[in-house]
Amino acid sequence: MDEAEKNNALSDLLKSEARDNFDLFDGPLARVKLVKLQDELHVLVFVGHHIVCCGWSFAVVLGELCELYTAEFSDAKNELPAAAKFSD
């Protein structure tokens, strides 16, 4: 598959994920896919219903995912803080 075909396939996947409805009764309320474009190039597709993923919570998830990824590939210990209490 050449570069243009990969880009078109990724674009089609993103459009499909954006259009796909969530089942609010049976879930899941979030979907994650990892798409391999090249040996060293991947795209993480995360789609979440607004009931479980607001802008603030998405920023938290993305920040922690980046921190874990960085720790994994730099042989460092991840230093994630304890999860905040919902009441906070």
Backbone torsions as a table, in degrees:
resi	resn	phi	psi	omega
1	MET	NA	126.5	-179.4
2	ASP	-82.1	176.3	-174.9
3	GLU	-59.9	-42.5	-179.8
4	ALA	-64.5	-41.3	178.6
5	GLU	-64.7	-39.5	177.0
6	LYS	-63.2	-44.2	179.4
7	ASN	-63.9	-41.0	178.0
8	ASN	-65.3	-41.7	179.3
9	ALA	-64.3	-41.7	177.9
10	LEU	-64.8	-43.0	178.1
11	SER	-60.7	-43.2	178.1
12	ASP	-63.0	-41.3	178.5
13	LEU	-63.0	-45.4	-179.9
14	LEU	-61.8	-42.8	177.9
15	LYS	-63.6	-43.0	179.9
16	SER	-63.3	-44.4	179.2
17	GLU	-63.7	-38.1	-179.3
18	ALA	-68.8	-30.8	-178.5
19	ARG	-86.8	-23.7	-174.5
20	ASP	-67.4	128.2	-178.5
21	ASN	-76.0	158.5	174.2
22	PHE	-100.6	142.9	174.6
23	ASP	-90.8	104.0	-174.6
24	LEU	-69.8	-17.1	-179.9
25	PHE	-92.1	-42.1	-173.9
26	ASP	-110.0	-8.7	178.8
27	GLY	68.6	-170.9	-4.2
28	PRO	-73.0	159.7	-179.9
29	LEU	-101.0	4.4	173.5
30	ALA	-147.8	146.2	178.3
31	ARG	-131.0	140.2	178.8
32	VAL	-132.7	133.2	175.5
33	LYS	-134.6	140.9	174.7
34	LEU	-110.8	119.4	-176.1
35	VAL	-108.6	124.1	178.8
36	LYS	-91.5	117.4	178.1
37	LEU	-95.3	-38.6	177.3
38	GLN	-146.1	175.7	179.5
39	ASP	-54.0	-39.6	-175.9
40	GLU	-116.1	20.4	-178.3
41	LEU	-136.0	115.7	-178.5
42	HIS	-130.1	156.0	175.2
43	VAL	-124.5	127.4	175.4
44	LEU	-96.0	120.7	-179.8
45	VAL	-105.3	117.7	180.0
46	PHE	-122.9	122.4	178.4
47	VAL	-127.0	124.6	179.9
48	GLY	-133.1	142.3	175.9
49	HIS	-68.5	146.6	-175.7
50	HIS	-64.9	-16.1	175.6
51	ILE	-64.3	-35.5	-176.2
52	VAL	-110.4	-5.5	-174.5
53	CYS	-146.0	97.3	175.5
54	CYS	-95.3	178.1	179.5
55	GLY	-58.8	-41.5	-179.1
56	TRP	-65.6	-48.7	-177.2
57	SER	-67.0	-34.7	177.4
58	PHE	-64.4	-39.6	177.7
59	ALA	-62.5	-38.6	177.8
60	VAL	-64.9	-49.0	-179.7
61	VAL	-60.3	-46.7	-179.0
62	LEU	-63.5	-43.9	178.9
63	GLY	-61.5	-43.4	-179.4
64	GLU	-70.5	-37.0	176.4
65	LEU	-61.9	-43.4	177.8
66	CYS	-62.5	-41.3	179.5
67	GLU	-65.1	-42.3	178.1
68	LEU	-65.5	-41.1	178.9
69	TYR	-62.5	-46.0	179.9
70	THR	-62.4	-43.6	180.0
71	ALA	-63.5	-39.9	-178.7
72	GLU	-62.5	-40.4	-174.5
73	PHE	-95.1	-1.0	175.2
74	SER	-115.1	10.4	-179.0
75	ASP	54.3	30.0	177.6
76	ALA	-100.5	157.6	175.7
77	LYS	-79.5	133.8	178.0
78	ASN	-72.9	141.5	-176.2
79	GLU	-117.3	45.1	-179.3
80	LEU	-68.2	135.8	176.8
81	PRO	-72.4	163.8	175.6
82	ALA	-61.1	148.1	179.9
83	ALA	-62.1	141.1	177.4
84	ALA	-69.2	147.5	176.0
85	LYS	-76.1	143.2	-179.8
86	PHE	-57.9	-35.2	-178.5
87	SER	-67.0	-21.3	178.9
88	ASP	-75.4	NA	NA
